[in-house]
Amino acid sequence: MTPRTDRRPRGLTLATLLLLGACSGGVVKPSLAVRGNEHLDEGRPYQAVESYRQALVEKPGDYRLTYNLGLAWHDAYLMARDGGDAAAATDALNRARETYALVYETLDPGNVRARASRAVLERDAGELDEARRMLREFAADAGAESFLANYTLGILDRDAGDAEGAEAAFRRALAANPTHVPTTVALVDLLEARKAPAEEISEALTAAGEANAFDFTLKKREARLALRRAGESNSDDDWRAAFASLKRAQQLTDDDWEICEGLAICHARVGELRDAVHHLWRAQALLGAERDARREEERTARLAAMQQRLTELYRRLEAEDAP
């Protein structure tokens, strides 16, 4: 398992970080390690703690199991904190700190995952500046795994509002591991936010895109870039390229509102109004089902824009059907 930088309630499984699986390594009874992993992934951190403790009785000092135990205490801290149990939160926080430190100070000196996870823990505890300081220190001597320290630092810099620092950290991470998907996606999102030139975004996507042909997050950003180029040039070739890129992304998943909206735009441009309405309806339904308080204002505005576009499409259809 690896450090997590964004979290679902009661769980550490995240889309934005490496998903390497738990670190049992086949050195203890698989049932103990696997049971701990299952508890952790399914939001039962205290049960995970017990499973990892039992596994460590059979293999004392195993740094991989100890790291997993740190993740479990980390999640236990989040559960107790979010549930308002201050005493339990403090206990779990201290245990997580101690367990991560045991890994990178004693059992596997310098372990980058444990050090990065410790920094994320400090962020979760409200110590964002300290977390960023720790990661800068860790990244300086991370060696072959500097990409992980720099990726995590980039996420924390981004959360702190330091877009420039985040971009620099993501670029350092990609210099060490050019095909790492989460870093590529995070960098591209920053570039899109600052309206970087299309060529710069394309360059950032190239290595990971070539190495991960079936990753939807990359295909989606390739499609967004193609749609942007078509809108800027308004050339038929670019619009065809955008449509093809959107369809490739749709083949990987059919439930993304941005892809559906992009397809609606492409169909409307060539007069395929019913297809445009179909995709825009689906985009509106998918976006309407999303619930994210942080982006509610943006979501509401986007839904209103979709409804306005639907109204225009209906008018065009009525005009086509008029005798």
N, C-alpha and C positions, 0 to 999 in steps of 0.2 A: 504494500500500500504506500501511498505517497501523501505529502501534505495537501490539505484541501484549502482552497482560497475563497470559495463561496459555498454556502451550505443550504441544504434543505432542512426543515425542522426535524430535529431528532436524528439527523444522519449526516454522514460525511461523504456520501457518494456524489461526485460532482461531474458535470459535463466539461468543465473548463480545465481539469487537471489530468495528469497521467493516471490512467486506470490500469495499473500493473498487477492488481490482485494482492492478496495478503501474502505475507512473507513466511510461510511455514517451512519451505525448503525441503520438505520430506524428511526432517530430522526427528520428528515426534510422531505419535499416532495421528494420522491424517484427520481422524474424527474430531480430535480436540481442536486443532488449528482451524479446520473447516467450520466447525460449530461456532467458534469465535468470530470468524469472518461473516458467517450468516447472521449472527446476532448483531454485529456491527452494521452491516449493510441494511438490515431491516429495522434499525432504530431501537435496538435493545442494548445499550452500552454496558449496563451493569452485568447483564448475563454474559456479554462479551468479555468483560473483565474477569469473571470467574473461569470462563473457558481458557483464556490465555494463561491465567495463573496456574490452572491444572496442567496445561501443556508445559509450562516452565518448571514444574516440579520434576517432570521427566527429562527435561533438557535445560538445566539451570544455566543462566548466562547467555542464552541464545539471543543475539541482538535483534534478529528479525522478529521473533515473537515478542520481545520486550518493546520493540517499536510499535507493534500492533497493540500491545497493552497501553502504550501511551496514547494512541489514537482513541482507544476505548474510553480512557479517562477524559480525554479531550471532549468527546461527545457527551460523556456524563456531565461534564461541567456545563455544556450548552443546555442540556436538558434541565438541569437544576436551576441554572440562571434564568432560563425562559419560564420556568415554572414558579419562580419567586421563592425558591428555597435557598436562602443566602448561605446557611451553614453548609449544606451539601455542596453548593457551588464552590465555596471556598476550599473545602476538602478536596473535591475533584480537581480543581484548578492546580492546587499544590502538588497533588499526586501526578498529574499530567506533566507539570514542569519537571518534577524529579525523575520521572520515567524517561522522558525525552533526553534529559541531561545525562542519565545513566548510559544511554546508548552512545551519544556522540562524545562523551568525555571518557568513558571507561571501556564499554563492551566493543565498540567499533569507532575508535577515535576519529573525529572529523566527519562522521556520517552526515551526508548532506540532507537526506530526507528528514532525519530527526531534527537537524538544526533548522531547516526550513519550517517544519511543523511547529517547532517551538516558537518561531517568529509569528506564525499564523495564530498560535494560541495567545500570544501577547496582544496581537491585533484584536482578537475576539474578547480579550479582557479589557479592552479600551486603551491599550498602550500602543497606539499606531506608530508614533514617532520612535519608540523603543524597538518595535518590530522592524521598522525600516532600517534602523541603525544596525540591528543584529544581522539583517540580511546582507547589507553592504559589506559587513565584516566577513560573513560566511562566503559570499561570492568571490571575495578576493583570493581565497585559497581552496576553492571547491574543486579544482582540477578538472577531470573529465566530466564531472557532473555540474559544471558551472552553469549550464543551461537551466537546471532546475532552480538553483538559487536565484538566478537572474529573472527567470519567469515569475517566480513567486514575488520577488521584489517589484517587478513591473506591475503585478496586480495590486500590490499594496500602495505603490506610488500612484497608480490610477485612482484607487479609492480615496487617496488623500488629496486628489485634485491636481496632482503634479503630472500632467499629460506629457510634458517634455521628458521628465525623468523616466516615466513609464515606457515611452517609446524607445529611449536609449537602452533601458534594461532589456526590453523584448528583442532589440536588435543584437545585443550581446548574446542573449540566449540562442537566437537563431544562428549566430556565427559559430556557436559550439554544436548546435544540433539543427541543421537547416530544415529538416522535414517534420519537426515537432508541431503537430496540428494545433493544440491549444495556444501555443505562443503565436503561431501564424495568424490564427483567428483574432486573438487579442490585439495584435499589431494592426491588422487590416481594419478592425473596428475603430481604432484610434485614427488611422489615416483617413478613413471615411468621415469621421467626426470633424477633422480639421480641413476637409475638402482638398486633400492632396491630389495631385495630378493622377489621371487614370494610369499612366505608365508606371508611376511609383507603386501604386496598389497592385498592378499586374506583376511587377517584379517581386513584390513581397509574397505573392501567392504561388509563384512558379514552382519552387523546389518542393514544397509540401504537397501541392496539387498533383505533381507528377508522381510522387511517391505514394499518394493516398487517393487512388482513383475513385474509390467508392465512399468517400467521406462526405456526408451531406453538408456539414457546416462549411466545408471548403467549396463544394459545388454551389451552394447558395450564394456565397460571396463572389464567386466567379460570375454567376448569373446577374447579381446586382451590378457588378462592374460592366458586364456586357450591355445591360439595359441602360446604364448611364451613358456609355459611349454612343449607343443608338440615339438617345435623346439629344446628345450634344451635336452629333453629326447629321442626324436625320437621313442617313443614307440607307437605301434599301438593303445593301449588303450587311450593314451593321444591325439593322432590325432583324434580318434573318438569323444572324449570328446570335443575337440576344434571345430570340425565340428558341433556337436550338439549345442554348445554354440553360434556359429555364426548363425545357423539357427533360434535359439530363438530370437536373436537380429533382424534378417531379418524379422521375422514375425511382428515386431513392426514398422519397416520402411524399405522400399526397395530402398532408395535413399542415402545410405551412402557408400562412396567409400572405406572406410577401411574395412567394412564388406564384400563388393563385392571382394576386393582384397584377404581377408582372405579365402573366399570360393574358389577362384581360386587356391590358394596355396594348399588347401586340396584336391580339385579335381585332380590337377596335380600330387600330390604325389601318388595317387592310379591309375594313368593312364587314368583318365576320361578327356582326353585332350580337347574335344569339349566343355564340361561344363566349363572347366578351361578358355578357350578362351572367352566364353560368359561372364563369370563373370569379367574377366579382361578387356574386352572391356567396360563393364558398369562402372567399377571402373575408367578407364581412362577418359571416357566421363564425369562422375560426378566430378572428380577432375579437369578436364580441364575447367569446367564451373565455378569453384570457383575463386573469385577474392579477394585477400587479400594482399595488398602491403607489409605488414610486413613479410609475409611468401612466397613471390614470389620465392625467391631462392630455398627454400625447396620444393615448389610445382613443380618447373621446374625439379629439380633433381629427384623427385619421378616419374614424368611423363616419364622421360627418362628411369628410371629403369623399369617401366611398359612396355615401348615399347621394351626394350631389352628382357624382359621375354616373351612378345608376339612373338617376332621373334624366340626365342628358341622353343616355343610351336608350331609354324608353321613348323619348321624344323622337330620336332618329328612327327607331323601329316603327313608330306610328306613322312617320312620314314615308317610310318605305312601303308600308302596307296600305297606305291611302290610295283609293281608286284614282 
